[in-house]
Amino acid sequence: MANTPSARKAVRRIFLRTEVNKARRSQVRTFVRKFEDAVAQGDKEAAQCAFKAVEPKLMHAVSKGLLHKNAASRKVSRLSKSLKRLSL
C-alpha cells in the first residue's frame, strides 16, 4: 500500500492512465475487427475503407506507447496482405 503522498498520487495517476490505455487498446481492436469482418465477407470496398482507418489507429497506438513499432508494422503488413489477397 502506498504510504507517502507522492506514492498515493502515483497510484491515482497509474489508475487513470490504465483506464485511458484500456479505451485506446479497445478502439484499436475494434477497428482491426471491422477490417477483418469486411475481408471475411469479401467486401472489397468496405475492406479498403476500413484499412485506411485502421492503419493510422495502429500508428497512433505506437506513438502513445500501446504497441511496439515493429508489432504495429507487422500488423499493418499482415492486414495489407489480406487486403491484396481479397482484390485478386
C-alpha positions, -999 to +999 in steps of 0.1 A: +000+000+000+012+035-009+021+054+023+038+086+011+017+114-006+038+111-038+032+073-039-005+078-034-006+103-062+014+079-084-013+052-077-040+076-088-022+086-119-015+049-128-052+041-124-062+070-147-036+061-173-047+024-172-082+035-180-071+056-209-049+029-223-077+003-220-100+026-240-074+032-267-065-005-269-102-014-272-106+012-300-077-002-320-091-038-316-125-026-328-110-010-359-090-042-367-121-063-361-141-042-386-114-047-412-112-084-406-150-087-408-151-068-442-124-091-455-142-122-443-174-111-461-154-104-492-165-068-494-135-051-511-146-015-509-155-018-472-122-035-465-103-007-483-121+019-463-115+000-430-078-004-439-075+033-444-090+038-409-071+010-391-036+019-403-034+054-387-050+040-355-022+014-352+005+040-357-012+063-332-011+035-307+026+033-313+031+070-306+011+066-274+031+036-262+004+010-265+022-010-292+058-015-302+066+000-336+076-034-351+045-050-338+022-024-354+042-025-386+038-063-387+001-060-381-003-034-409+017-056-432-005-086-425-037-066-429-024-052-462-015-087-474-051-099-466-065-069-485-043-076-515-054-113-515-090-101-515-085-080-546-071-108-566 
